[in-house]
Amino acid sequence: MRIVGLIWVVLALTVVACTAPFGVPEGAEAINVNAILAAGDFAVGENRFPFALIGMDGEPLMGARVRATFHRLHEDGSSTLKSQADAKFRSVISKLQHAHGDGGLHLHEHVQGVYVVDGLALDEAGIWQAVLEIDRDGETNAATATVAFQVAAEFAALRPGDLAPATWNPTSRDVSDLSEITTHQPPVPGLYELTVAEAIEQAKPFVVSFSTPAFCISRACGPMTDVIAALHGLHKDSVNFIHIEPWDLRIARTGGRLVLVDAAKEWNLPSEPWVFIVDANGRIAAGFEGLVSAEELTAVLDSLEP
């Protein structure tokens, strides 16, 4: 199985189109925006649909009001309107380590995020299209963007309700330095104390994050790992947290190749990063592909904690 990062890149089955003006009032400014999917594991059933909006200057467009209309595309060129929903912007705050001229290291906050349509019902496999109506400043800036995506009959990754694999991922007990098993800087020791198998045996909720800040195909792994580290500090008394690098770090660092570790294969990961929340019974309560906000993760954790 080949793992592929999806955020900020275009895949063969993910068509990204430039925007054109949509419903722009007379005298208003049409903004030029590209829509880029931030996930790719879509299937018949209920889906989380995340996407980014990027301006023609390459800068992300954040905090706009977005209405998404979903269409099933047919081979004869026709389409069927299926549903409409508002997308919510989910901000993600990450911390970047920066070296100053005096040699000191300082952490700087960086804000980014994705737009998310939650609970999107997709009722048949095939090629679909989302038409995104974008309104940035009331009626002064407006545009549309379209993005096509593949819907499979079944999801590739593990889903809510599935039993979590009893994975024996490397921990701090297996290495002399955490840099051997993580590229997160600075590493948070609490994320490397348990294997997934041990977390299951403890019969308490846990979070497992598959992400690689240094070798990420996408631009989401570093921020995603930062989010997990921050949540660990808030919930570590009632929830276990585990971070796993999806690539073999020895090969990546010495051979320049990205080779999946066994743990990523056990969880059927079709992309990276992924975050899973597992309940006290060892069943997956939620799975998130790509960039996910602390708000989304906290909502699930709060539902599991006593």
Secondary structure by P-SEA (a helix, b strand, c coil): cbbbbccccccccbbbbbbccccccccbbbbbbbbbbccccccccccbbbbbbbccccccccbbbbbbbbbbbccccbbbbcbbbbbbbbbbbbbbbbbccccbbbbbbbbcccccccccccccccbbbbbbbcccccccccbbbbbbbbbccccccccccccccccccccccccccccccccccccccccccccaaaaaaacccbbbbbccccccccccaaaaaaaaaaaaacccccbbbbbbccccccccccccbbbbcaaaaaacccccbbbbbbcccccccccccccccaaaaaaaaaaccc
